[in-house]
Amino acid sequence: MYGKISDLDNNPVSDAEIYLNGSMKAKSDKNGNFTFQCFAFKENTIQVFSKIYQPFSEDFSLEHQSQFLQIRLREMDEFIEEAKQAFKEKKDAEAETILLHAIQENPKFQPSYLFLAFIYYKNNESELLENLFVIAEEAGLKKQNFSDYLPLPMEKRYE
């Protein structure tokens, strides 16, 4: 079984992690191509994860071992654009909901955390901000990455 991963504009997506039935793993090459050199069942689930694209999951039936799969991914930036629009319209709660969904979809997409940290910072939501830092650190991101983008050191902001 083999396939190609691209974005909605048909640009190849490299370094995406592809899982077949939750365990067998492949990685897309620079052209977005991937191959599984193993037996798959008739009914399967494929999942794709990438740092800048929304996760993808789909069930499919394998008709033959040389079946080709074309997978298209949506960029995570679409969440950021939606959140920016809500923020411009002074709808912070809506922007927060969009960004929390983005974080749930891809916990390693740092811009979602940064934008949400800015909203919490702006609204003086220190407890929510600290909770966000904990979630970010659990996802492998570092707190100092956020401090670089916020106007004042966090310690001074909440004295």
N, C-alpha and C positions, 0 to 999 in steps of 0.2 A: 504494500500500500504506500502511496506517495501523494504529494500534494504541493500546493503553493499558497503562501500567505501573503496577502497584500492589503493595503489600506483602501479606502473607498475611491481613491483616485488611481487605483491600480499600481501604486508604487510598492515595490517589494518590501516586506518587513523582515529584517534580519534579527538573529539572536532571540527569536521568540521560543519559548518552551512549550512543547506540544506533548500532551499526555493522552494516551489511549487507554480507556477503561480505568483511569485513575492511577495507573502505575507505570506502564511502559512509557519511556520518555525519549523524545527526539528534540533537536534544535534546528531552527531554520537557518539556512546559509545566507550569504549576502544577497542572493537573488530571491530569497523568500521560500526556497525549496526545502522540503523535508522528506524523509523516507523512514518507514518502519520495516525492518528486516525480520519480522517475526509473524507468527500466526495470530490472527485476530478472529474474534467470534463473528457470527452472522449479524448479531445486534451489538452495536458498540456506542461508546460515548467518547467524543474527542473534546479536549479542553486546550485552550491556547492562552498563554500569559505573556505579556510584554510590558516593559516599564512605562511606555508612553501610549499604549493602546488599552482600550477597555477589554477585559477578559471575555473570552468566547467559549461557549459550550454548546454542543449539539449532539443529539443522538442520530445515528445513521445505520443503515443496513449495508453490510459488505456483500457485494454481489460476486466479486472475484478478487484474488489476492493482489492483482495489479491495478486496483481501482485508484482513480485520481480524485483528490478532494481539493476544491478551490475554496479558500477561506478568506473572507474580507473582515477587517477589523476597523472599528471606529476609534478615532483619537481621543485620548483623555482630555485634550484641550477643549473639546466641545463642552465639557462640564464647566471649565474655567470661563469660557465665553458666556454661557448661560448665567453663571454666578455674577460675572462682571455686569451684565445687563441688569440683573436684579439689584445689584449694589448701586448702580447709577440711578436707578429709580427709587433709591432709599428703601429698598425692601431687604433689609439685612437678614431677617428670619428666613426669607425664601432663599437668599444666597447661601445661608448657613445650611439649609436642608440639601441644596444641590451639592455643596462641597462635602457634606457628611456622606452623601450617597457616592460621590466620587472616591472618597477614602475607603468606603466599604468595597467598592468595585476593584480598586487597585491600591492597596495599602502602602505601596512603595512610590507612589507618584507624588513627589515632594511639593510641586506647586499648589496642590489642593490644601495641604497643611499650611503653607505659607499664607495663602489668601485667607483661610479661616483664622489663622493666628492674628492676621492684621485686623480682621473684623472684631475678634474678641478684644484685642488690644485697644482699638478705637473706642469700643463700647465699655471699656474698663471692666471687663469680665475676667478677673484674675483667676477665679476658680476654674472656669471653663478652659482658660488658656493653659493652666497647669495640667488639667486632665488631657488636653490635646497633646502636650509635650510627652506625657506618659504613653499615650497611644502611639505617637510618632517614634519614640524610643523603642517600643515593643516591635515596631515595624522595621527597626534598624536605622532610623534617622537620628541625628544628634541634635540636642537642644541648642547648641551654639549656632547651628545653621539658621535657626529662626532669629536669634538675637542680632545677627548681621543685617537683617532686613527690617527690623523694627526701629523706629526713630530714637528711642531711649533705652538704656539698659533696663531690663525687667526689674532689677532690684530697686532702681530709682523710681520707676513708674508706680510701684505699689507701696512706697514708704508712707 
